[in-house]
Amino acid sequence: MALESFPSVKNILLLDSEGKRVAVKYYSDDWPTNSSKLAFEKSVFTKTFKSNARAEAEISMFENNIVIYKFVQDLHFFVTGGDDENELILATVLQGFFDAVALLLRNNVDKMEALENLDLILLCLDEIVDGGIILETDASVIAGKVATHSMEADAPLSEQTITQAWATAREHLTRTLLK
């Protein structure tokens, strides 16, 4: 199957309430320089910040791209796809990203919490999209993989989530079997 037939994402942006970067990932050569990326982020933010995308995600056409966005507290979530992409698939990516971040930040979805857990958010982006190809949109699966990656194996079991505890137990079992 040709690569073009897979739904793809051009970028995922997490900006603050002033349009400044919190976490961004680009998967397309549409913005070859950092200044072109910053200009795109600024113009998308300027075009959307007055909208009321708090309850539901909203869709906008922008520079021949579909941009789906949602705002929570002082964070603005954006997913961009080509103008031929399916809006529902892009919306699913956005919702998966948002829900995974909410799970990882224990529903404290704001800029301060996001910056303190930037490593988790960047891992989240890596679990959702690879090279523009959508890998996963289920928030609990994404958050589970991120938690497993970021967990210190030495953390006491009482401080681990069930998923982390299973991963730790599986690691210990594998180690004992391989000895």
HELIX and SHEET records of a PDB file:
HELIX    1   1 LEU A    3  SER A    5  5                                   3    
HELIX    2   2 ASN A   34  THR A   48  1                                  15    
HELIX    3   3 GLU A   87  LEU A  104  1                                  18    
HELIX    4   4 LYS A  111  GLU A  116  1                                   6    
HELIX    5   5 LEU A  118  ILE A  128  1                                  11    
HELIX    6   6 ALA A  139  SER A  150  1                                  12    
HELIX    7   7 LEU A  157  GLU A  159  5                                   3    
HELIX    8   8 ILE A  162  LEU A  178  1                                  17    
SHEET    1   A 5 ARG A  21  TYR A  26  0                                        
SHEET    2   A 5 ASN A  11  ASP A  16 -1                                        
SHEET    3   A 5 LEU A  75  GLY A  82 -1                                        
SHEET    4   A 5 ASN A  65  VAL A  72 -1                                        
SHEET    5   A 5 GLU A  58  PHE A  62 -1                                        
SHEET    1   B 2 VAL A 129  ASP A 130  0                                        
SHEET    2   B 2 ILE A 133  ILE A 134 -1                                        
END                                                                             
